[in-house]
Amino acid sequence: MTADFYPGAAWEPVSYIGDASLMSAGSLGWVEHVVVGNGDPHDLFEHAPPGNRRFSHLWFAKSGVVKQYQRLSHDSWAQVAGNDSYWSCETEGDPSEPLTEQQLDALARWHVWSGTADAIATAPGQRGIGTHQMGGAAWGGHACPGPIRAGQRAEILRRAAIIRGGPVATPTVDLSPAALRSVAAIVTGAGAPFQSHDPDNPAKTLVLTDAVSQLLDRVSALQADMTDLRKLVVTLLPKS
């Protein structure tokens, strides 16, 4: 069983975290979030009004500094229906910015210490490293942390393997024709939108559905060349 306190983090509890429940069945892994801003979000959490209170388990600064706001045996209030299944890990910065080298190293150390499975979760209930957006409406309908940071999960796993001194495993995802047809069928369906850019015209903004974001996350996890896939998806999406 994982201890309540991560030794790599400074303990900075939010005053009302005792109102949160125990994680009833333990954690399946951790979920990557993005603060959408710079600086320690402790004050944002601390002063959130009743009815809109929120906080994560951990925050990872661009410098590699880690803060902990909630005990690991208890829920955070960060991903609604996913609160009781996963630890929440906020990352400093914006969705348009990749994680820094220091953040990647800090997240890899946390991943190893936490005992999380070396896997990339793409849906609730799966073990490994997930994203806020994978939970859809039941998790608040957020497009977080976006495809750039979600796509760096494979690099976190690579660094975690180096820390352990073991072989570097390649995450496996289903990119069979049947899986791609399934995604194509829902690519224009309802979902939490987020913005990306046309690979042939970076100045043009596109609105992507959450289904597409999850597909791009999965391809990114393999560190594959996404250009052809993006071009295919672009033909199906409305231009903003």
N, C-alpha and C positions, 0 to 999 in steps of 0.2 A: 504494500500500500504506500502511495506517495505521501511524503510528509506535507504538513500544512504550509511550510515556508520554503521557497526556493532560495538556496544560499547565494545564488548569483544576483539577487535583487535586494534593493533597499526597501524595507518594510515601511509603507506610507499609507496606512489604512484610511478608508473613507469612513466617516463617523457612523453611518447607518447600515453598514454591511451586515450587522447582526440580524437585520430583518430578513435576510435572504435564507433560504432553506439549505439543508445539507444536500449534497449531490447524492441522490438516492441509490444509484447503481454504479457510481464511479464514472470516470471520464473515458470517452472513446478516443480522445486525442485533444488537439487544440485547434482553435479557429483563428485565422488571420484576419485582422481588422486594420483599418487606416483611420487615424484621427481626423484627417483633412485639416491640417494645421500643424504648427510647430509649438514646442514647449510642452511641459508636463501637464497633462489634462486633469490632475488631481483636483484643482480648484473648480473646474467645470463639473466634475462629478460631485464634489462636496456641496456645491451650492445649487444643484439641480432641485427644483421644487417638488414637493410631494405630488405624485401622479405622473411625474415625468423623470423620476430618478433613474440613473444609469451609472454603471461603473464596470470596468473590466477586471480580470484577475491581475494582468500584467501589462506594462507599457515598455516598449523598446525604443529608446531614443536613437537618433541618427548617429550619435557618438558611441553607441554601444552600451550606454548606461541602462540599467533595467530597474524599474520600480514595481512593487507589488502592492495592490490595493485590497485584495480579498484573500482569505485563506483558501487553499486549494481543495479542501474538503467541502466547501460550500459553493453554492451557485454564485455566479456573477449576474448582473442585469445588463446584458450586452446583446443577446441574440434571441430574445423572446422564447420560442418553443425549444430552442437549442441550448438554453441556459443550464439545464440539468444533465446534459450529455457531453459537453465539451468545455474545456478551459478557454477563456477569451484572451487574446493577445493583441493589444493595440500597438500600432507602429506609427512613429512620428512621421509627418510629411503628408503629401497629397497623392491621390491615385495616379497622377501623371508622372510621378517620380519613382524610379526604381529604389528598392531598399539599398542602403549604403553597405559597403563592405563590412563595417562595424556591426550594423544591424543583422546582416546575414550570419556573421560569426556568433553574435549573441543568441540569435534564434536557434542556431545549430547546437550550441551548448545547452540551451534550455531543452531542446528536443531530446537530446541524449539523456539528460538528467531526469526528465519527466517519464521516460520509459514509453513514450508514444510509439506506436507501430510505424515502421518506415514505409508509409503508404500515402498516397494523395487521395483524400476523400473528395468525392464529387457530388455526394448526396447525403442527407441526414441518415444516421444509423451506421455509416461506414467508419472504420477506424483509420486514424492517420491525421494528416494536416488538412483541415477544411478551410473554407472561406465563408464569410458572412452571407454572401450572395447565394450560396448553394441551397440555403433553406427557403428561398422564395418568400412568399407572403407570410407563411407561418413564422418566419424569423424576422419579420419587420419589413420585408420587401426592399432591402438595401442592395445596391450594386457596389459592394465593398469586399475586398479592397481594390477591385478593378483588375483587368487582365495582366497588367505589367507585374504587379506584386504577386498576384496569384501564380503567375508563370514562373516565379522564382522559387517556388516550393521544391522543385527538383534540385536546385542548387543548395538549398538548406539541407536536404537529405544527403547530397554528395559531401558536404562539409561535415555533417554528423558522422558519416562513415569514416572519414579521415580522423576525426576525434577519437573514435573507437579503435582505430587502427585496423579495421577490417576491410573487406572488398567493397567497392562502390557498386551498389545495386541500381539498376535502371528501373524506374517505376513502370508498371504495365497498365495500359488503358485499352479499352475496346475501341479500335478504329476500323472495324470490319465494315464492308459495304452495307450490311444490314444496320449497323449502328449509325452510320452516316445518313442512311435513308431515313432512319427514325428521327434524327436531329433535323434533317431537311424538312420533314413533315411538320415540325413544330416551330421552325425558325421564324415564321411570321406570326406566331401565336402571341397571346398576352403574356406579359412578363415585365419585371422591373427593368426599365431601360437604362442604359448608360451610353456614354459617347466614346467613339473611337475615330480613327481617321482612315480615309481611303488610301490604300498603299500606293496608288498611282497618282494621287493628288493630296499630299499631306495637309494642304490648307482647307480641304473639304471635310466637314464634320459629318459623321454618320451616327444614326441612332440605332443601337443594337438591342435585341431582346435579351433577357436573362438566359434563355436557352442557348443563344449564340455565345454569350459570355462563358458559359460552362464548357461548351465545345472548345473554344479557344484556350481556356484554361488547361484542358486536357491535352491539347496538342502542344501547348507551351511546356507542359510538364515533361514531355519527351524531348524538349529542346529541338523540335523539328522546325523546318522552314515553313512558316505559316503563310507565306506570300500567296501561293496558289489557292489555299483554302480561303484566305481573306477575300481574294478576288471573286471566288465563287459565291461567298456569302454576300458580298457587296451587291451583286446583281439582284438579290432578293430583298434588299432593304430600302426603305424610303430615305431620300436625302432630306436633311433638315435645312 
